[in-house]
Every structure is written in structure tokens, then in C-alpha cells.
């Protein structure tokens, strides 16, 4: 299965998140600022290597808390 981030809301945060294409592990590439955005919406898709390939998707919501 191959994983990739399809879309990120807000679009300006698309470079803040990365995903490992083999494991699906999502990582932060920068800091999240509660004052700027409190919620991030990532749409992740997964595709297998079959013929034809099957595709699945999910939504990952990241809520930033001010502590």
C-alpha cells in the first residue's frame, strides 16, 4: 500500500505535514501555532499495487490545544 496526503486545509499548511509512503506515519515538518490555526484537516489516500489498483481515503483532523 502506498500512502499520500491528498489535501490539507488550510492550504498554507501543506508543507507542515509529511507522510511516509510505506507506513502511513504522519509527521510534523514545522511548528503548529495555536494563535494562527487551531484545526488542520488532512485528506489521506492509500492505493495498493494491484491491477487495477484499489484506492481508499480517510480524513485526519489535528486539533491544536493551547497549553
mmCIF file of the N, C-alpha and C atoms, coordinates in Angstrom:
data_MODEL
# 
_entry.id   MODEL 
# 
loop_
_atom_site.group_PDB 
_atom_site.id 
_atom_site.type_symbol 
_atom_site.label_atom_id 
_atom_site.label_alt_id 
_atom_site.label_comp_id 
_atom_site.label_asym_id 
_atom_site.label_entity_id 
_atom_site.label_seq_id 
_atom_site.pdbx_PDB_ins_code 
_atom_site.Cartn_x 
_atom_site.Cartn_y 
_atom_site.Cartn_z 
_atom_site.occupancy 
_atom_site.B_iso_or_equiv 
_atom_site.pdbx_formal_charge 
_atom_site.auth_seq_id 
_atom_site.auth_comp_id 
_atom_site.auth_asym_id 
_atom_site.auth_atom_id 
_atom_site.pdbx_PDB_model_num 
ATOM 1   N N  . UNK A 1 1  ? 0.847  -1.177 0.000   1.00 0.00 ? 1  UNK A N  1 
ATOM 2   C CA . UNK A 1 1  ? 0.000  0.000  0.000   1.00 0.00 ? 1  UNK A CA 1 
ATOM 3   C C  . UNK A 1 1  ? 0.891  1.239  0.000   1.00 0.00 ? 1  UNK A C  1 
ATOM 4   N N  . UNK A 1 2  ? 0.514  2.223  -0.791  1.00 0.00 ? 2  UNK A N  1 
ATOM 5   C CA . UNK A 1 2  ? 1.222  3.499  -0.876  1.00 0.00 ? 2  UNK A CA 1 
ATOM 6   C C  . UNK A 1 2  ? 0.311  4.587  -0.296  1.00 0.00 ? 2  UNK A C  1 
ATOM 7   N N  . UNK A 1 3  ? 0.840  5.375  0.645   1.00 0.00 ? 3  UNK A N  1 
ATOM 8   C CA . UNK A 1 3  ? 0.074  6.441  1.286   1.00 0.00 ? 3  UNK A CA 1 
ATOM 9   C C  . UNK A 1 3  ? 0.556  7.795  0.792   1.00 0.00 ? 3  UNK A C  1 
ATOM 10  N N  . UNK A 1 4  ? -0.388 8.750  0.676   1.00 0.00 ? 4  UNK A N  1 
ATOM 11  C CA . UNK A 1 4  ? -0.003 10.117 0.366   1.00 0.00 ? 4  UNK A CA 1 
ATOM 12  C C  . UNK A 1 4  ? -1.061 11.078 0.887   1.00 0.00 ? 4  UNK A C  1 
ATOM 13  N N  . UNK A 1 5  ? -0.614 12.282 1.229   1.00 0.00 ? 5  UNK A N  1 
ATOM 14  C CA . UNK A 1 5  ? -1.538 13.323 1.661   1.00 0.00 ? 5  UNK A CA 1 
ATOM 15  C C  . UNK A 1 5  ? -2.098 13.961 0.407   1.00 0.00 ? 5  UNK A C  1 
ATOM 16  N N  . UNK A 1 6  ? -3.424 13.908 0.281   1.00 0.00 ? 6  UNK A N  1 
ATOM 17  C CA . UNK A 1 6  ? -4.093 14.440 -0.901  1.00 0.00 ? 6  UNK A CA 1 
ATOM 18  C C  . UNK A 1 6  ? -4.286 15.945 -0.780  1.00 0.00 ? 6  UNK A C  1 
ATOM 19  N N  . UNK A 1 7  ? -4.925 16.395 0.309   1.00 0.00 ? 7  UNK A N  1 
ATOM 20  C CA . UNK A 1 7  ? -5.137 17.826 0.527   1.00 0.00 ? 7  UNK A CA 1 
ATOM 21  C C  . UNK A 1 7  ? -4.965 18.152 2.003   1.00 0.00 ? 7  UNK A C  1 
ATOM 22  N N  . UNK A 1 8  ? -4.628 19.410 2.253   1.00 0.00 ? 8  UNK A N  1 
ATOM 23  C CA . UNK A 1 8  ? -4.508 19.929 3.610   1.00 0.00 ? 8  UNK A CA 1 
ATOM 24  C C  . UNK A 1 8  ? -5.287 21.232 3.679   1.00 0.00 ? 8  UNK A C  1 
ATOM 25  N N  . UNK A 1 9  ? -6.104 21.374 4.729   1.00 0.00 ? 9  UNK A N  1 
ATOM 26  C CA . UNK A 1 9  ? -6.820 22.626 4.958   1.00 0.00 ? 9  UNK A CA 1 
ATOM 27  C C  . UNK A 1 9  ? -6.356 23.151 6.304   1.00 0.00 ? 9  UNK A C  1 
ATOM 28  N N  . UNK A 1 10 ? -5.817 24.337 6.371   1.00 0.00 ? 10 UNK A N  1 
ATOM 29  C CA . UNK A 1 10 ? -5.666 25.343 5.328   1.00 0.00 ? 10 UNK A CA 1 
ATOM 30  C C  . UNK A 1 10 ? -4.519 24.991 4.375   1.00 0.00 ? 10 UNK A C  1 
ATOM 31  N N  . UNK A 1 11 ? -4.646 25.380 3.107   1.00 0.00 ? 11 UNK A N  1 
ATOM 32  C CA . UNK A 1 11 ? -3.621 25.039 2.111   1.00 0.00 ? 11 UNK A CA 1 
ATOM 33  C C  . UNK A 1 11 ? -2.227 25.566 2.448   1.00 0.00 ? 11 UNK A C  1 
ATOM 34  N N  . UNK A 1 12 ? -2.147 26.637 3.199   1.00 0.00 ? 12 UNK A N  1 
ATOM 35  C CA . UNK A 1 12 ? -0.833 27.188 3.555   1.00 0.00 ? 12 UNK A CA 1 
ATOM 36  C C  . UNK A 1 12 ? -0.043 26.254 4.462   1.00 0.00 ? 12 UNK A C  1 
ATOM 37  N N  . UNK A 1 13 ? -0.692 25.242 5.040   1.00 0.00 ? 13 UNK A N  1 
ATOM 38  C CA . UNK A 1 13 ? -0.022 24.295 5.937   1.00 0.00 ? 13 UNK A CA 1 
ATOM 39  C C  . UNK A 1 13 ? 0.398  23.012 5.232   1.00 0.00 ? 13 UNK A C  1 
ATOM 40  N N  . UNK A 1 14 ? 0.345  22.980 3.918   1.00 0.00 ? 14 UNK A N  1 
ATOM 41  C CA . UNK A 1 14 ? 0.664  21.749 3.200   1.00 0.00 ? 14 UNK A CA 1 
ATOM 42  C C  . UNK A 1 14 ? 2.113  21.311 3.379   1.00 0.00 ? 14 UNK A C  1 
ATOM 43  N N  . UNK A 1 15 ? 3.010  22.249 3.697   1.00 0.00 ? 15 UNK A N  1 
ATOM 44  C CA . UNK A 1 15 ? 4.415  21.877 3.906   1.00 0.00 ? 15 UNK A CA 1 
ATOM 45  C C  . UNK A 1 15 ? 4.730  21.576 5.375   1.00 0.00 ? 15 UNK A C  1 
ATOM 46  N N  . UNK A 1 16 ? 3.739  21.662 6.260   1.00 0.00 ? 16 UNK A N  1 
ATOM 47  C CA . UNK A 1 16 ? 3.946  21.400 7.686   1.00 0.00 ? 16 UNK A CA 1 
ATOM 48  C C  . UNK A 1 16 ? 3.865  19.907 7.995   1.00 0.00 ? 16 UNK A C  1 
ATOM 49  N N  . UNK A 1 17 ? 3.107  19.166 7.186   1.00 0.00 ? 17 UNK A N  1 
ATOM 50  C CA . UNK A 1 17 ? 2.907  17.738 7.415   1.00 0.00 ? 17 UNK A CA 1 
ATOM 51  C C  . UNK A 1 17 ? 3.552  16.922 6.308   1.00 0.00 ? 17 UNK A C  1 
ATOM 52  N N  . UNK A 1 18 ? 4.098  15.761 6.681   1.00 0.00 ? 18 UNK A N  1 
ATOM 53  C CA . UNK A 1 18 ? 4.605  14.818 5.681   1.00 0.00 ? 18 UNK A CA 1 
ATOM 54  C C  . UNK A 1 18 ? 4.119  13.432 6.073   1.00 0.00 ? 18 UNK A C  1 
ATOM 55  N N  . UNK A 1 19 ? 4.098  12.536 5.100   1.00 0.00 ? 19 UNK A N  1 
ATOM 56  C CA . UNK A 1 19 ? 3.640  11.173 5.355   1.00 0.00 ? 19 UNK A CA 1 
ATOM 57  C C  . UNK A 1 19 ? 4.649  10.198 4.765   1.00 0.00 ? 19 UNK A C  1 
ATOM 58  N N  . UNK A 1 20 ? 4.911  9.123  5.486   1.00 0.00 ? 20 UNK A N  1 
ATOM 59  C CA . UNK A 1 20 ? 5.766  8.055  4.974   1.00 0.00 ? 20 UNK A CA 1 
ATOM 60  C C  . UNK A 1 20 ? 4.919  7.231  4.014   1.00 0.00 ? 20 UNK A C  1 
ATOM 61  N N  . UNK A 1 21 ? 5.311  7.170  2.769   1.00 0.00 ? 21 UNK A N  1 
ATOM 62  C CA . UNK A 1 21 ? 4.541  6.478  1.744   1.00 0.00 ? 21 UNK A CA 1 
ATOM 63  C C  . UNK A 1 21 ? 4.361  4.990  1.993   1.00 0.00 ? 21 UNK A C  1 
ATOM 64  N N  . UNK A 1 22 ? 5.268  4.384  2.750   1.00 0.00 ? 22 UNK A N  1 
ATOM 65  C CA . UNK A 1 22 ? 5.189  2.943  3.009   1.00 0.00 ? 22 UNK A CA 1 
ATOM 66  C C  . UNK A 1 22 ? 4.405  2.585  4.267   1.00 0.00 ? 22 UNK A C  1 
ATOM 67  N N  . UNK A 1 23 ? 4.555  3.394  5.328   1.00 0.00 ? 23 UNK A N  1 
ATOM 68  C CA . UNK A 1 23 ? 3.918  3.059  6.603   1.00 0.00 ? 23 UNK A CA 1 
ATOM 69  C C  . UNK A 1 23 ? 2.663  3.877  6.889   1.00 0.00 ? 23 UNK A C  1 
ATOM 70  N N  . UNK A 1 24 ? 2.524  5.047  6.260   1.00 0.00 ? 24 UNK A N  1 
ATOM 71  C CA . UNK A 1 24 ? 1.386  5.922  6.528   1.00 0.00 ? 24 UNK A CA 1 
ATOM 72  C C  . UNK A 1 24 ? 1.595  6.804  7.748   1.00 0.00 ? 24 UNK A C  1 
ATOM 73  N N  . UNK A 1 25 ? 2.792  6.776  8.336   1.00 0.00 ? 25 UNK A N  1 
ATOM 74  C CA . UNK A 1 25 ? 3.069  7.593  9.508   1.00 0.00 ? 25 UNK A CA 1 
ATOM 75  C C  . UNK A 1 25 ? 3.134  9.068  9.113   1.00 0.00 ? 25 UNK A C  1 
ATOM 76  N N  . UNK A 1 26 ? 2.340  9.890  9.811   1.00 0.00 ? 26 UNK A N  1 
ATOM 77  C CA . UNK A 1 26 ? 2.294  11.329 9.544   1.00 0.00 ? 26 UNK A CA 1 
ATOM 78  C C  . UNK A 1 26 ? 3.214  12.021 10.537  1.00 0.00 ? 26 UNK A C  1 
ATOM 79  N N  . UNK A 1 27 ? 4.035  12.938 10.024  1.00 0.00 ? 27 UNK A N  1 
ATOM 80  C CA . UNK A 1 27 ? 4.993  13.664 10.863  1.00 0.00 ? 27 UNK A CA 1 
ATOM 81  C C  . UNK A 1 27 ? 4.856  15.160 10.642  1.00 0.00 ? 27 UNK A C  1 
ATOM 82  N N  . UNK A 1 28 ? 5.259  15.915 11.663  1.00 0.00 ? 28 UNK A N  1 
ATOM 83  C CA . UNK A 1 28 ? 5.320  17.366 11.558  1.00 0.00 ? 28 UNK A CA 1 
ATOM 84  C C  . UNK A 1 28 ? 6.672  17.769 10.993  1.00 0.00 ? 28 UNK A C  1 
ATOM 85  N N  . UNK A 1 29 ? 6.666  18.706 10.059  1.00 0.00 ? 29 UNK A N  1 
ATOM 86  C CA . UNK A 1 29 ? 7.899  19.222 9.479   1.00 0.00 ? 29 UNK A CA 1 
ATOM 87  C C  . UNK A 1 29 ? 8.198  20.631 10.000  1.00 0.00 ? 29 UNK A C  1 
ATOM 88  N N  . UNK A 1 30 ? 7.268  21.176 10.787  1.00 0.00 ? 30 UNK A N  1 
ATOM 89  C CA . UNK A 1 30 ? 7.430  22.505 11.353  1.00 0.00 ? 30 UNK A CA 1 
ATOM 90  C C  . UNK A 1 30 ? 6.574  22.623 12.596  1.00 0.00 ? 30 UNK A C  1 
ATOM 91  N N  . UNK A 1 31 ? 6.478  23.835 13.111  1.00 0.00 ? 31 UNK A N  1 
ATOM 92  C CA . UNK A 1 31 ? 5.712  24.072 14.322  1.00 0.00 ? 31 UNK A CA 1 
ATOM 93  C C  . UNK A 1 31 ? 4.266  24.401 13.997  1.00 0.00 ? 31 UNK A C  1 
ATOM 94  N N  . UNK A 1 32 ? 3.375  24.057 14.922  1.00 0.00 ? 32 UNK A N  1 
ATOM 95  C CA . UNK A 1 32 ? 1.973  24.433 14.825  1.00 0.00 ? 32 UNK A CA 1 
ATOM 96  C C  . UNK A 1 32 ? 1.729  25.568 15.804  1.00 0.00 ? 32 UNK A C  1 
ATOM 97  N N  . UNK A 1 33 ? 1.055  26.607 15.347  1.00 0.00 ? 33 UNK A N  1 
ATOM 98  C CA . UNK A 1 33 ? 0.809  27.782 16.171  1.00 0.00 ? 33 UNK A CA 1 
ATOM 99  C C  . UNK A 1 33 ? -0.678 27.888 16.474  1.00 0.00 ? 33 UNK A C  1 
ATOM 100 N N  . UNK A 1 34 ? -1.045 27.748 17.755  1.00 0.00 ? 34 UNK A N  1 
ATOM 101 C CA . UNK A 1 34 ? -2.442 27.830 18.176  1.00 0.00 ? 34 UNK A CA 1 
ATOM 102 C C  . UNK A 1 34 ? -3.051 29.179 17.802  1.00 0.00 ? 34 UNK A C  1 
ATOM 103 N N  . UNK A 1 35 ? -2.262 30.225 17.847  1.00 0.00 ? 35 UNK A N  1 
ATOM 104 C CA . UNK A 1 35 ? -2.772 31.563 17.539  1.00 0.00 ? 35 UNK A CA 1 
ATOM 105 C C  . UNK A 1 35 ? -3.122 31.715 16.065  1.00 0.00 ? 35 UNK A C  1 
ATOM 106 N N  . UNK A 1 36 ? -2.509 30.930 15.219  1.00 0.00 ? 36 UNK A N  1 
ATOM 107 C CA . UNK A 1 36 ? -2.735 31.035 13.774  1.00 0.00 ? 36 UNK A CA 1 
ATOM 108 C C  . UNK A 1 36 ? -3.861 30.116 13.320  1.00 0.00 ? 36 UNK A C  1 
ATOM 109 N N  . UNK A 1 37 ? -3.766 28.821 13.616  1.00 0.00 ? 37 UNK A N  1 
ATOM 110 C CA . UNK A 1 37 ? -4.789 27.840 13.256  1.00 0.00 ? 37 UNK A CA 1 
ATOM 111 C C  . UNK A 1 37 ? -4.969 26.872 14.419  1.00 0.00 ? 37 UNK A C  1 
ATOM 112 N N  . UNK A 1 38 ? -6.213 26.547 14.727  1.00 0.00 ? 38 UNK A N  1 
ATOM 113 C CA . UNK A 1 38 ? -6.469 25.595 15.809  1.00 0.00 ? 38 UNK A CA 1 
ATOM 114 C C  . UNK A 1 38 ? -6.872 24.225 15.271  1.00 0.00 ? 38 UNK A C  1 
ATOM 115 N N  . UNK A 1 39 ? -7.148 24.131 13.980  1.00 0.00 ? 39 UNK A N  1 
ATOM 116 C CA . UNK A 1 39 ? -7.591 22.867 13.395  1.00 0.00 ? 39 UNK A CA 1 
ATOM 117 C C  . UNK A 1 39 ? -6.989 22.695 12.006  1.00 0.00 ? 39 UNK A C  1 
ATOM 118 N N  . UNK A 1 40 ? -6.478 21.497 11.753  1.00 0.00 ? 40 UNK A N  1 
ATOM 119 C CA . UNK A 1 40 ? -5.946 21.141 10.440  1.00 0.00 ? 40 UNK A CA 1 
ATOM 120 C C  . UNK A 1 40 ? -6.705 19.919 9.951   1.00 0.00 ? 40 UNK A C  1 
ATOM 121 N N  . UNK A 1 41 ? -7.057 19.915 8.685   1.00 0.00 ? 41 UNK A N  1 
ATOM 122 C CA . UNK A 1 41 ? -7.825 18.837 8.080   1.00 0.00 ? 41 UNK A CA 1 
ATOM 123 C C  . UNK A 1 41 ? -6.983 18.227 6.957   1.00 0.00 ? 41 UNK A C  1 
ATOM 124 N N  . UNK A 1 42 ? -6.526 16.985 7.158   1.00 0.00 ? 42 UNK A N  1 
ATOM 125 C CA . UNK A 1 42 ? -5.714 16.297 6.151   1.00 0.00 ? 42 UNK A CA 1 
ATOM 126 C C  . UNK A 1 42 ? -6.539 15.188 5.520   1.00 0.00 ? 42 UNK A C  1 
ATOM 127 N N  . UNK A 1 43 ? -6.554 15.146 4.214   1.00 0.00 ? 43 UNK A N  1 
ATOM 128 C CA . UNK A 1 43 ? -7.183 14.046 3.494   1.00 0.00 ? 43 UNK A CA 1 
ATOM 129 C C  . UNK A 1 43 ? -6.065 13.144 2.981   1.00 0.00 ? 43 UNK A C  1 
ATOM 130 N N  . UNK A 1 44 ? -6.071 11.903 3.452   1.00 0.00 ? 44 UNK A N  1 
ATOM 131 C CA . UNK A 1 44 ? -5.029 10.937 3.124   1.00 0.00 ? 44 UNK A CA 1 
ATOM 132 C C  . UNK A 1 44 ? -5.613 9.863  2.233   1.00 0.00 ? 44 UNK A C  1 
ATOM 133 N N  . UNK A 1 45 ? -4.868 9.490  1.193   1.00 0.00 ? 45 UNK A N  1 
ATOM 134 C CA . UNK A 1 45 ? -5.323 8.385  0.350   1.00 0.00 ? 45 UNK A CA 1 
ATOM 135 C C  . UNK A 1 45 ? -4.304 7.260  0.357   1.00 0.00 ? 45 UNK A C  1 
ATOM 136 N N  . UNK A 1 46 ? -4.815 6.055  0.205   1.00 0.00 ? 46 UNK A N  1 
ATOM 137 C CA . UNK A 1 46 ? -3.980 4.856  0.178   1.00 0.00 ? 46 UNK A CA 1 
ATOM 138 C C  . UNK A 1 46 ? -4.329 4.067  -1.069  1.00 0.00 ? 46 UNK A C  1 
ATOM 139 N N  . UNK A 1 47 ? -3.308 3.599  -1.765  1.00 0.00 ? 47 UNK A N  1 
ATOM 140 C CA . UNK A 1 47 ? -3.508 2.865  -3.016  1.00 0.00 ? 47 UNK A CA 1 
ATOM 141 C C  . UNK A 1 47 ? -2.674 1.595  -2.965  1.00 0.00 ? 47 UNK A C  1 
ATOM 142 N N  . UNK A 1 48 ? -3.274 0.472  -3.361  1.00 0.00 ? 48 UNK A N  1 
ATOM 143 C CA . UNK A 1 48 ? -2.495 -0.764 -3.389  1.00 0.00 ? 48 UNK A CA 1 
ATOM 144 C C  . UNK A 1 48 ? -1.818 -0.919 -4.746  1.00 0.00 ? 48 UNK A C  1 
ATOM 145 N N  . UNK A 1 49 ? -1.040 -1.984 -4.893  1.00 0.00 ? 49 UNK A N  1 
ATOM 146 C CA . UNK A 1 49 ? -0.263 -2.190 -6.120  1.00 0.00 ? 49 UNK A CA 1 
ATOM 147 C C  . UNK A 1 49 ? -0.899 -3.222 -7.031  1.00 0.00 ? 49 UNK A C  1 
ATOM 148 N N  . UNK A 1 50 ? -2.207 -3.434 -6.877  1.00 0.00 ? 50 UNK A N  1 
ATOM 149 C CA . UNK A 1 50 ? -2.908 -4.405 -7.704  1.00 0.00 ? 50 UNK A CA 1 
ATOM 150 C C  . UNK A 1 50 ? -3.181 -3.877 -9.097  1.00 0.00 ? 50 UNK A C  1 
ATOM 151 N N  . UNK A 1 51 ? -3.749 -4.734 -9.928  1.00 0.00 ? 51 UNK A N  1 
ATOM 152 C CA . UNK A 1 51 ? -4.134 -4.356 -11.283 1.00 0.00 ? 51 UNK A CA 1 
ATOM 153 C C  . UNK A 1 51 ? -5.603 -4.693 -11.468 1.00 0.00 ? 51 UNK A C  1 
ATOM 154 N N  . UNK A 1 52 ? -6.482 -3.749 -11.502 1.00 0.00 ? 52 UNK A N  1 
ATOM 155 C CA . UNK A 1 52 ? -6.268 -2.313 -11.294 1.00 0.00 ? 52 UNK A CA 1 
ATOM 156 C C  . UNK A 1 52 ? -6.069 -2.009 -9.814  1.00 0.00 ? 52 UNK A C  1 
ATOM 157 N N  . UNK A 1 53 ? -5.390 -0.897 -9.509  1.00 0.00 ? 53 UNK A N  1 
ATOM 158 C CA . UNK A 1 53 ? -5.147 -0.557 -8.104  1.00 0.00 ? 53 UNK A CA 1 
ATOM 159 C C  . UNK A 1 53 ? -6.438 -0.138 -7.409  1.00 0.00 ? 53 UNK A C  1 
ATOM 160 N N  . UNK A 1 54 ? -6.581 -0.541 -6.142  1.00 0.00 ? 54 UNK A N  1 
ATOM 161 C CA . UNK A 1 54 ? -7.715 -0.115 -5.336  1.00 0.00 ? 54 UNK A CA 1 
ATOM 162 C C  . UNK A 1 54 ? -7.292 1.102  -4.526  1.00 0.00 ? 54 UNK A C  1 
ATOM 163 N N  . UNK A 1 55 ? -8.235 2.022  -4.332  1.00 0.00 ? 55 UNK A N  1 
ATOM 164 C CA . UNK A 1 55 ? -7.938 3.279  -3.666  1.00 0.00 ? 55 UNK A CA 1 
ATOM 165 C C  . UNK A 1 55 ? -8.867 3.461  -2.476  1.00 0.00 ? 55 UNK A C  1 
ATOM 166 N N  . UNK A 1 56 ? -8.318 3.905  -1.359  1.00 0.00 ? 56 UNK A N  1 
ATOM 167 C CA . UNK A 1 56 ? -9.100 4.233  -0.179  1.00 0.00 ? 56 UNK A CA 1 
ATOM 168 C C  . UNK A 1 56 ? -8.668 5.591  0.329   1.00 0.00 ? 56 UNK A C  1 
ATOM 169 N N  . UNK A 1 57 ? -9.488 6.195  1.146   1.00 0.00 ? 57 UNK A N  1 
ATOM 170 C CA . UNK A 1 57 ? -9.141 7.510  1.679   1.00 0.00 ? 57 UNK A CA 1 
ATOM 171 C C  . UNK A 1 57 ? -9.696 7.670  3.086   1.00 0.00 ? 57 UNK A C  1 
ATOM 172 N N  . UNK A 1 58 ? -9.125 8.606  3.822   1.00 0.00 ? 58 UNK A N  1 
ATOM 173 C CA . UNK A 1 58 ? -9.614 8.932  5.157   1.00 0.00 ? 58 UNK A CA 1 
ATOM 174 C C  . UNK A 1 58 ? -9.299 10.387 5.456   1.00 0.00 ? 58 UNK A C  1 
ATOM 175 N N  . UNK A 1 59 ? -9.947 10.903 6.476   1.00 0.00 ? 59 UNK A N  1 
ATOM 176 C CA . UNK A 1 59 ? -9.735 12.266 6.930   1.00 0.00 ? 59 UNK A CA 1 
ATOM 177 C C  . UNK A 1 59 ? -9.049 12.213 8.289   1.00 0.00 ? 59 UNK A C  1 
ATOM 178 N N  . UNK A 1 60 ? -7.995 13.006 8.445   1.00 0.00 ? 60 UNK A N  1 
ATOM 179 C CA . UNK A 1 60 ? -7.284 13.107 9.711   1.00 0.00 ? 60 UNK A CA 1 
ATOM 180 C C  . UNK A 1 60 ? -7.442 14.547 10.197  1.00 0.00 ? 60 UNK A C  1 
ATOM 181 N N  . UNK A 1 61 ? -8.032 14.707 11.375  1.00 0.00 ? 61 UNK A N  1 
ATOM 182 C CA . UNK A 1 61 ? -8.201 16.034 11.960  1.00 0.00 ? 61 UNK A CA 1 
ATOM 183 C C  . UNK A 1 61 ? -7.163 16.216 13.069  1.00 0.00 ? 61 UNK A C  1 
ATOM 184 N N  . UNK A 1 62 ? -6.437 17.322 12.996  1.00 0.00 ? 62 UNK A N  1 
ATOM 185 C CA . UNK A 1 62 ? -5.434 17.638 14.002  1.00 0.00 ? 62 UNK A CA 1 
ATOM 186 C C  . UNK A 1 62 ? -5.906 18.904 14.715  1.00 0.00 ? 62 UNK A C  1 
ATOM 187 N N  . UNK A 1 63 ? -6.220 18.767 16.003  1.00 0.00 ? 63 UNK A N  1 
ATOM 188 C CA . UNK A 1 63 ? -6.655 19.905 16.799  1.00 0.00 ? 63 UNK A CA 1 
ATOM 189 C C  . UNK A 1 63 ? -5.498 20.369 17.670  1.00 0.00 ? 63 UNK A C  1 
ATOM 190 N N  . UNK A 1 64 ? -5.175 21.653 17.577  1.00 0.00 ? 64 UNK A N  1 
ATOM 191 C CA . UNK A 1 64 ? -4.071 22.220 18.341  1.00 0.00 ? 64 UNK A CA 1 
ATOM 192 C C  . UNK A 1 64 ? -4.644 22.837 19.614  1.00 0.00 ? 64 UNK A C  1 
ATOM 193 N N  . UNK A 1 65 ? -4.116 22.407 20.757  1.00 0.00 ? 65 UNK A N  1 
ATOM 194 C CA . UNK A 1 65 ? -4.570 22.915 22.051  1.00 0.00 ? 65 UNK A CA 1 
ATOM 195 C C  . UNK A 1 65 ? -3.585 23.945 22.574  1.00 0.00 ? 65 UNK A C  1 
ATOM 196 N N  . UNK A 1 66 ? -4.089 24.962 23.238  1.00 0.00 ? 66 UNK A N  1 
ATOM 197 C CA . UNK A 1 66 ? -3.244 25.990 23.834  1.00 0.00 ? 66 UNK A CA 1 
ATOM 198 C C  . UNK A 1 66 ? -2.983 25.608 25.287  1.00 0.00 ? 66 UNK A C  1 
ATOM 199 N N  . UNK A 1 67 ? -1.756 25.195 25.572  1.00 0.00 ? 67 UNK A N  1 
ATOM 200 C CA . UNK A 1 67 ? -1.414 24.783 26.942  1.00 0.00 ? 67 UNK A CA 1 
ATOM 201 C C  . UNK A 1 67 ? -0.336 25.684 27.521  1.00 0.00 ? 67 UNK A C  1 
# 
